[in-house]
Amino acid sequence: MNIFKLVIATASLLIISTASATQKIKPDAIDKIVLAEMQRQFSPGVAISIVKNGRVIKAQGYGFANVEHQAPATAHTFFQLASVGKQFTATLVMLLVRDGKLKLDESVTTYLSNTPTSWQAITVRHLLNHTAGLDTVDPKIDLQKDYSEQQLLNSAFKMPLLSAPGEKFLYSNTGYQLLGIICSTVGNKFWGDQLRERVFLPLSMRSLIIGERDLVIHRAAGYDRYDGVLSNQAWVAPSQNKTADGSIYVTAADMVRWSKALESETVLTKAEQEIMWTPTTLSNGQNFDYGFAWWVENISGQRILRHAGGWQGFSTQLIHLPEDRLTISVLMNRSSGQAKVIADRLAAHLIPNLRVLLPTSPSKAQLAQTSLFIRGSMNEWGTTVPLVKIAPKLYQAKMVLQSGIQQFKIGGAEWNLADLGARFDDGRVKLGKEKILDNHGENLVFEVQKPGDYIIELDLRGNSPPRLKINMVHDSPST
């Protein structure tokens, strides 16, 4: 039997068998949504939590936590939370602000020694809302190598600022690593230990900050999948999973407790929460829809707070609607999974007005009228590389690519209409070969064998689906 047919069949059976011995429960509408997306996305396992009006609607695992051992995923399986964990770092910062040990608008040079002169204008707030001007990651960091906090600091200090502090939103894992180091410094204890004492234990959460070497009962394995081949996640050094940019393992049961905390003042006061949920004001006076580790949306008059995560074979999403008292978490052990789609489908099922969240499939005529960009790892998922019309319904973008694996999509300026990726399980792009695209598909993956100038072409002609092709122009980067 195909492994993913086995996953879905097993997930369905587990739903039934986990009921009491005397009462069998068939998959309900929520189960069907999750199982359908698991099958579409080829995800080995998923765990969800849904809390509405303070009541647990569902906390359940589906599929496998470990494919090799066919260990089932449950509400008590540990998944890597990835960047959704940034909100726990931000929560600890707010607690230390309450203690008087940190100030949001104080320069980080107050809390860190030997900082570059250019960092004088960077504040704690800038790190929290990703406007410090720091790059996403330090390209010189080797993920297979252990680093001390001081070594990470020294490396970060050498990174040039990409913009003036407060000028632009530039999502930065480095910034949150720095926040963890600052919390450790002012709290006189490792930031993760502070989180455990001040957040996890009071909420009876079993959440952990662990490295690859640690033994953890019921830990899910993370998986990558390309061209129909499932593989274990890439190994990273233990210290790389103990930084504050999202290195937390949680269970669906933990996320139930966190969901309830978001509706109470058990950890943060309502005033402190609202500070975290307030959109950022840039130095030019414009607002940007991101607070402290939360994206802030307003759809159909409803405030929606959310964050995504993706790291080491895991994909996650947390969505919180304060006024509707609904919180949904989705944990997947598959890289490049669309946990957001599962969360949005569940939200739309529970609140019909949120059906506007569901992905749509624009026509090729609509795509032709939309400003499209190459957005991916080669340009920090920005809109710096537009696709230019060279003939009716034919578009090209020229990019200088360095050797290595690049992941990307074709997207609109706000991902509001166009989000073109690969069909699931078909993400690998080969040089000179056409690739059929799906809206809201998975990331396209292109391995650059030789650095150089490349042409990425989008073809919307004819009756076939949108197609993409990559060709090489020069075998060394142009200047």
Summary of the structure (lengths in Angstrom):
residues: 479
radius of gyration: 22.3
end to end distance: 52.4
largest distance: 72.4
contacts: 1585
relative contact order: 0.12
helix: 29%
strand: 28%
